Amino acid sequence: MQKSLFLLRSGFFARFAVGVCLLIMVLLGVSLTGVLGSSIAHADSGQANFALQPVLYDTANPLTQSYFIFDSKPGTVINSRVRVTNTGTAKGSVSLYPVDATTGQTSGAVYLNHDDPRKDVGAWTSLGAQQLTLNPGQNQVVSFQVTIPGNVRPGQHLGGIVAENLAQSSSSQSNSAIQIKVKNLTIVAIQLNLPGTAIERLAGTGVHAGGQNGYQQLLLGLSNTGTVMLKPSGTLQVSNAQGQVVKNVPLKLDTFLPQTAINYPVAVTGKALAAGDYQATLTLTYGNGQALHYTAKFTVTQQQLTQVFGTTASKTQAPTGIGGTGGMQLWQILLVAGGALALLWVVGSALYKRIVASKKAKLASASSSQFKRPMF
């Protein structure tokens, strides 16, 4: 009797447990199929991959094992070598060329394309070889020169050497005629440190509202007018026309190269900024105790809100996917959750009934054999 009561009480939870286990098994099966299929596909279509590494490095500076750092002066010619290795599983050809670097829109160093004009380190660098063909595991050392002009500004300069795999990979959907060609690039940086007074100077150049596809942003105009790289951090405070603070956003930027400028995007989370006039107060610290205090007025127009949020602009709702639930309403979330629970209950109940019925059949069989009258 106690055993029966226990089964009745635990049946509710058992049904859910069985349903959950079944769901996990299905998801694992789908995931493993995708992973194994992907692994098999990659194994069948082996490809070349290329790595770049300095041949010589400064034991006192571990960073020089990963990229080149040269302390030099204007009018000097630097001679060095880079090792190119095919780390892939197939023979391949690679193109080598120098490029300049700049600051990406979200900060951090980015490298320009092969066809972009070169005015800095990329223009000063020449390679001993422009193309190589290597077997898997094979490497080759390539010499290069950096000829620094005599009239160049002091401070830090950044460029790089690019290894571009000449075998482009493509990606396409099974039901689509669109194909995307992907370039496989590997870059090793070349940093030059030239003598002179180090100038740490960051300037604000404006603030304006923007965004798209349900994501509202504020674009902060920033310019590094100094001679060294910076990594600013601080806060952005937004006040409405009544002077009330409506947003307070912490900021932490990556590397900001000297003599570059960006419009740094700041996502507006929570409730969007409605149409109206605002004031942005930006405070950033950087370098050796330097600080930027910048204030600018900006306006959010109804046209901008419509561009970002569409016809829901008047609601000034939170951008989808930021600080919310990916654009789903509460009733939609509850409906999906309720459907999932119902499905687990139905599937779990069916399996649970079969398990219980099987156990009862075995018990009945065991009882009949135990109390069967002996035959004489």
N, C-alpha and C positions, 0 to 999 in steps of 0.2 A: 504493500500500500504506500509506504514512504517512498519507494522507488518510483512508483507511478506518479505521485505528486511532484517529485523532483523533475521527472520528464516533462510534465505539463508546464511547470514554472519555467523550465529552461528552454522549452520549445520555441518561445518567442525569440529569444536571443540566438538559439541555434539556427533558426531560419535565416536570420540576418547574417550570421557567421558563414553559413554555407553559400549564400548569395555573394557575399564579399569575396570569399575565397575563389569562387568561380570567375568573378569579374577580374580579379588580380591575375588569374591564370590566362584569361583571354588577352588582357593587356600585355602581359609578358610575352605571350606567343606572337602578338603583332609586332612588338618591339624587337624581339629576337629575329623574326623574319626579315624586318627592315635592315637590322644591323648585319646579319649574315649575308643577305642579298647584296648590301653595299660592299662588304668585305670581299665577297667573291668577285664582284664587278671590278673592284680596284685591283685585286690580285690578277685578274685576267688581262687588264689593260695597264700594266706597269708603265710608269712614266719617270722621266728624269726630273730631279730637283737639285737646285744649286744653292750652295752656301758660300759666304764670303767671310774671311777672317784675316786680321793682320798677321803677317809672318813674324815680325818683331814687335815686342811690346816692352813697356816699362814695368819692371817688377814692383816698383814702388807705387804704381797706380794701376790697380786691377781693371779699371775701365778700359785701359788700352788693349786688353785681350779681346775686347768686343768691337771696338771702333778706334779710329785714328785720332789722336790728340797731339797737335804739334805746337810747341811754344817757339815762335819764330819772330821774324821782323820783316818790314817791307824791303823789297829788292832781293829777296832770298829765293833760291831754288831748293826745294825739298825733294829728295829721292827716297822712295819707299817701295814696298812690295805687298801684294795682297794674294792670298791663297784662294783659289776657286776650286770647290769640291762638288762632284756629283754625288749627292746623298740618296739619289733615287734608285729605282730597280731596273732602269732601262737606259740605253745609250741616248745621249741628247746633245743638242747644240745650244750655246748661250751667247747672247750679245752683251758686251760690256761698254758702258759709257758713263761719263760724269754728269752730275746735275747740281743745280742750286737747291737750297732749302728755304722754306718760309714758315710762317706761323699759320696753322690751320684755324678755321673759323671757331672751333671750340677750344682753341689753344693747343699746344703741343707742336713739335716740329713735324712738318710734312715735306715731301720732296717733289719737285716739279717733274713734268713729263719730259720725254726725250726731245720733243719738238719745241718745248718752251725756250724762250731766249735765256742765255746764260750770261750773268753779269758779275758773279762773285766767285766762290770756290769752284763751281762747275766750269767757269770759263778759264780758270787758272790751271786746271788739271788736265793732263794728257796721259793716255794709257799706252803701254807697250804692245797690247793686243786688243783688238775690238771684237773678236769672235773666237770661240773655242768649241771643240767637240770632245766630250769626255764619256768614257765608259762608266758604269756603276761603280762607285767607290774610288774612282780615279780623281786625282787633283793635279792642278798645275799652278805654278807661281807666276804672277804677272807683275811686272815692274810698272811704276807710274811716277810722274813728276808733278809737283805743285809749284808753279812759278808765280810768286807773289809780286804784284806791281810795286813800284817805289813810292807811289803817291796814294796808297790805300789808307783808309781811316784806321785808327787804333781800335783795340777791343777784340771782340769775338766774331768769328765768321763761321758759317756752317754750310756744308755741301755734302755730297756723297758719291759713291760709285755704285752703279746699278748693274745687276746681273739679270737679264731678261731671257727667260726660257723661250726659245724660238718655236717650240711646239705649243701652240695655243690650245687650251682646253675649251670645250663648249658645253653649254647646259641648255636643255630644252624640256618642255612639258610634253608628255605623251600625246595629248590631244591638242597641241598648239604648234603652229608653223613658225613661231618665234624662237630663234636661237640666240643665246648670249655667249659671246666669245670672251673668255677670261684670260687676262695676261698674268703670268706668274713672275713676280718681281722679287728680288732679294736686294737689300740695300745695306751698305756699310757706310757709316757716317765719317766725314772728315771735318774735324773741328780745329780751327786755327785761333790761337791766342796771340795777339800782336801787342807790343808794348805801347804805353800811353796811359793817360788818366782814365780810369774806369768811371764812366758816367752812368748812373742808375736814374732813369727818368721815365715815368709813365704818365700819360695824359689821357683825359677823357675828352671825347669829341662829339658826344651827342647820345640821346636815348630816343628810341621810337618803338611803337608797338607793331607787332606783326604776328606771324603764325599762319598755319593752314591745317586742313584736315582735322579740325577739332582740337588742335593744340595751340593755345595762345602763348605768345612769347614777347619778351622785351629784348630788343637788340641794343647792346651797350657798345658804343663806339669807343675803342681803346687803341692807343698808339704807343709803342715803345720807341721813344725818340733818343734813347741812350745808346751806349756802345757795348752793353753786356746783356746776356740772357737773364730773364726774370721769371719768377714763379709767384705771382700775386695771390693773395687771399684776403677775404674780408666779408662785407655784407652789402646788400642792396636794400634800401628802405624806400617804400613807395607810399606817398601820402595823397589823399584826395583833395579836392578844392577847399574843403573845410578844415584841412590840416590834420585830419585823422589818419594814423598809420594803418594802411590796409594790407600791406605785404612787407615781410621782413625775411629776406632770402640770404642764407649763407653762401659764399662763393669761394671756390678753390680752383684756380687756373693752373694749367700745366705750363710747360716751357713757352716763353714768349720771346721770340728772337728780336735782336736789336734792329732798328730801322724797318719795322713791319707794323702793319695796322690791321685790325679785325673788327667785325661787328659781332661781339660775343653774345650768343643766344642764352637767355635765362627763361626757363619754363615757368609759366604762371600756374601754380597748383592750387587746388581748392576752388573756391568761387572765382570765376573769371572777372577781370576788370570791366566794368560797364562803360558805356560811352560817357566821356567827360574829360576834364582836365586834371592832370596829376603832376606831382613833383617827385623826381627820383633823387635820392641821396646815396651816393656811392662812396664807400670807404674801403680802400685796399692798402695793405701793407706789403712791402717787397724789399728785396736786397738787404742792405745793412741798416735797418731801422728807418727806411724810407716809407712815406705814406702818401696816398692820393686821396684827397677829399674833393669830391666833385658833385655838383648839384645841377640838375637840368630839368626843365619842364617839358612835358610831352602830352599829347592828346590821343585818346582812343575814340575813333569815330564809329558811327553805326555801320558805315561801309566796311570798315576793317573787321568788325564783329561778324558781319554777314559773310565776309570772305573766309573767316576762320571757322565759324559754326554753322553757316548756312541759315536756314529759316528760323533756327532756334536761338539766333543771336540775342533777341530781346530778353531771353531768360537768363543771360549771363551765367550759364551753368558751368560746372567744372569741365575742363577739357577731357575728352574720353581717353581713358587709359592712364590718366595722371591723377593720383590722389583719389581714385574712385574705383569703380568696378568694371572698367573697360566699356562703359557706355550702357550697360544693362540696368534697367530699372529694377526696383526692389521686388515688384510682383513677378517679374521675369525670373529673377534669381530664385524666389520661393517656388515658382512653378517648376523650374528645372530640378531643384533639389527634391521636391515632392515626387516628381516623376521618377527620379533615380531611386529614391527609397521604395516606391511602389514596385519598381522593376526588381530590385533586390529581394523584396518580400515575396513576390510571386515565384521567382526562380528558386529562392531558398526554400520556400514552402514545398514546392514540387519535389525537390531533391530530398528534403527532410522527411517527407511522407514516405518516399521510397526506401530511405534508410531505416526508418522506424518499422515499416512493414516487413522489411527483410529480417530485422532483428526479431520481430514477433514470430515470424515463420520458423526461424531457427530455434527459438525457445519452445514453441509448440512441438516441434519435432523431437527436441531433446526430452521434453516431459513425457510424451507418448512412449518413447523407448524406455524411459526410466521406470514407469509404472505398468508396463505391459505384463499381463498374467503369464507366468511360466507355463510352458507346454510339457505334458508328460506323455 
